[in-house]
């Protein structure tokens, strides 16, 4: 885990307390690092997390799909021939 302390020094016990705080607050995320900025008596913690994979689900030709890998050639052709509508601004 990458820990950076800017603007001063902190005892390891205090750094460990910040790490425990962030891990407890964001239980379902994977913490990869912290940037701790010290400004006098104030401390600002910037948390860094591992990226979460995102699968896009779309409605294509009446089906909810994430990818076209299970479509046969006819269904793929239907996807290619369809009219895509943009969003009005």
BALONU-335930 format. One record per residue (C-alpha): residue number from 0; residue in one letter; x, y negated, z. Coordinates in steps of 0.05 Angstrom, whole numbers. Example, Ala and Ser with C-alpha at 12.3 -4.5 7.8 and 13.67 -1.06 7.14 Angstrom:
! residues 2
 pos code     xx     yy     zz
   0    a    246     90    156
   1    s    273     21    143
This chain:
! residues 89
 pos code     xx     yy     zz
   0    x      0      0      0
   1    x     26    -68    -19
   2    x     25   -118     39
   3    x     46   -190     29
   4    x     49   -242     84
   5    x     54   -315     62
   6    x     67   -376    106
   7    x     98   -341    166
   8    x    108   -274    199
   9    x     62   -227    235
  10    x     76   -168    282
  11    x     63   -100    250
  12    x      8    -87    302
  13    x    -32   -147    276
  14    x    -22   -127    203
  15    x    -47    -57    221
  16    x   -108    -88    254
  17    x   -124   -127    190
  18    x   -116    -64    148
  19    x   -163    -26    196
  20    x   -214    -83    193
  21    x   -216    -84    117
  22    x   -219     -7    112
  23    x   -277     -6    161
  24    x   -314    -63    126
  25    x   -306    -33     56
  26    x   -312     42     72
  27    x   -330     64      2
  28    x   -272     28    -33
  29    x   -199     47    -39
  30    x   -154     -6    -10
  31    x    -89    -15    -49
  32    x    -61    -78    -16
  33    x    -70   -140     25
  34    x    -45   -211     17
  35    x    -46   -247     84
  36    x    -39   -323     81
  37    x    -22   -358    146
  38    x    -39   -432    155
  39    x    -24   -452    226
  40    x    -73   -415    270
  41    x   -116   -393    210
  42    x   -107   -329    172
  43    x   -137   -315    103
  44    x   -140   -242     81
  45    x   -143   -225      7
  46    x   -161   -152     -4
  47    x   -140   -112    -65
  48    x   -178    -50    -84
  49    x   -170      6   -136
  50    x   -213     -3   -197
  51    x   -279     33   -198
  52    x   -293     71   -262
  53    x   -355     44   -296
  54    x   -398     85   -344
  55    x   -445     45   -388
  56    x   -514     76   -398
  57    x   -554     52   -458
  58    x   -621     70   -488
  59    x   -606     94   -558
  60    x   -661    122   -603
  61    x   -705    137   -543
  62    x   -651    171   -501
  63    x   -611    146   -442
  64    x   -538    161   -459
  65    x   -469    142   -436
  66    x   -434    164   -499
  67    x   -451    193   -567
  68    x   -408    256   -559
  69    x   -469    302   -552
  70    x   -507    274   -611
  71    x   -510    314   -676
  72    x   -494    282   -744
  73    x   -566    262   -757
  74    x   -573    227   -690
  75    x   -506    192   -700
  76    x   -529    167   -768
  77    x   -593    141   -735
  78    x   -551    102   -685
  79    x   -508     72   -742
  80    x   -570     52   -782
  81    x   -608     19   -726
  82    x   -617    -57   -722
  83    x   -581    -87   -662
  84    x   -617   -146   -631
  85    x   -577   -202   -597
  86    x   -597   -241   -536
  87    x   -628   -310   -546
  88    x   -593   -367   -511
